[in-house]
Amino acid sequence: MVIKNDDINIGYNIKRIRISKNMKQKELLERMQLKGLNISREILSQIERGKHHVTATQLKVIKEILDTTYDELLKKVNE
């Protein structure tokens, strides 16, 4: 399943939360790999910019690594 951006910018929320936790993309990618998800830095960058769709599996793992909620990841930018 692929989750598409609409008026909710999931990628922006991933980046915002990642940065708030002082985590670099490289660290997020390494932790994703430890959980069995191998994506490139370019794909993660595209996800964060809203240029690439995030899968439900990727979103679940990112949620766990960033220790956040789906509500935060699916939050509208203006909220």
N, C-alpha and C positions, 0 to 999 in steps of 0.2 A: 504494500500500500504506500502511496506517495501522498504527502500532505503538501498542498499548494498554498503559496502566499496569496492572500487577498487583501483585505484592509488590516489584517494582522500580519506584521512583519516578523515572522519567526526568527529569521536569520539575524535581524537587528537585536532581537531579545537575547538570542544565544550570545552574541558578541558583547552586549551590555552586561549580562550576568557574568560572563567569563572574565571580562576586564575588571568588574567590581570585586572579583575574587583574586585579582592579581595573577591570573593564569594566562600564559602565552598560548598561542595556537598550537605550538609544538607540544606543549605539555598535555593539552586536551587530546591531541592526536595520539600521543603515546599511551594515554590512559584508555582511549578508545581501542587501540590495538590490543592492549592487555585484556580487554573484554571481547576480543574476537572480531572487532570491526576495523577493517583496513580501508581507510580512504586517504586520498592524497591531501596535502596542504592546500593545493589549488582548489579542490572540491570543497573543503571546509571554508576557504575564503569566499568561494562563490555562494555557498549556503548563507554565510553571514551577510553578504551583499544582496541577497535575494535573487541571485542569478541562477541558482540551482535548487531544485526541490530536495527537501529532506525527507527521508523515509521514516515511517513510524518506528522502525527498529532503531535507526540512528537517533531519533528524538528521545526515545526511551533511555538509551545509553547516555546521551548527553545530559538528560535530566538527572540521572543517577550521579554522574561524575561531577556536575556542577552543584549537586545537592540543592536542587530547587524543585519547584512544582510545575505541573503542566499549566496551571493558571498564570504563572509568571512567564512561561515560555510562549503562551498564547495570548498574552496581554496586548491590547491595542496600544500603539505607540503613544497616543494622546492621553491614555489613562494615567 
